[in-house]
Amino acid sequence: MPARRLCTAITLLAACAVAACGSSSSSTSSPSAAASASTASSATSSTSTAQAATGHLGPEGIPLEAGPALAPASSTTQGATVDGVQCAPIEQLAYHIHAHLQVYVDGQPRTLPAAIGLIGPVAQQTPYGPFYGAQQCYYWLHTHASDGVIHIESPTKRIYTLGNFFDEWHQPLSRTEVAGDKGKVAAFFNGKSWTQDPRTIPLLPHASIQLDVGAPTVPAKIVSFAGTNL
């Protein structure tokens, strides 16, 4: 199903969930509304390349990532404030953007798991895979699906970094290690080499971030958000 039709279907699902549960997050048209509403009732060319690797789009209209998970989503810090990032009972939508992260280890893709930054995660089942909300609280940086999309949902506008996200996830990130996988780290930001510490990579709107751990280095890819509601 084309991504636009996919997102329309998920948005309709969100609308139904909001009507049933009385969610206060209905101001957004993104699929994250489906996950937050469900917690009361249930637990460029690179896009086509990634889609071919997994076979189908995920619930956000972005191809699901292939390979084993980098680390468990459950290692997320359990409610404490991290780098000024808090865990709130509802999603904070004053500043709402999305970035994408893809990691390769020794040339093989790894998956950024769903439910990072969600305390008490619960899945809304969709035809395109599970989409997670939280029963307890949402960190301002989190993932809803295993498609590499990082949601930045903050009460104020602020430039968060990849280091903030990994700190909240309670996973190491440096020039020589990514979430426990060790080796020289080559970083790319929007298709260009990032020569600074990967922790300083900014989570900007529709940023494509790629980390290659070890060898071989996979050519940089850019994920397109076109046709999605993200």
CORGI-V994915 format. One record per helix or strand. SS is the DSSP state (H for helix, E for strand). FROM is the first residue (numbers start at 0). TO is the last residue. Records with the same first field share a line. If there is no record, write none. Layout:
SS->FROM-TO, FROM-TO
//
This chain:
H->2-20, 31-37, 45-53, 72-74, 161-168, 197-199
E->56-56, 62-62, 68-68, 81-81, 84-84, 86-87, 94-104, 107-110, 117-123, 130-138, 140-141, 148-153, 160-160, 172-172, 176-177, 180-181, 184-188, 191-193, 201-201, 207-212
//
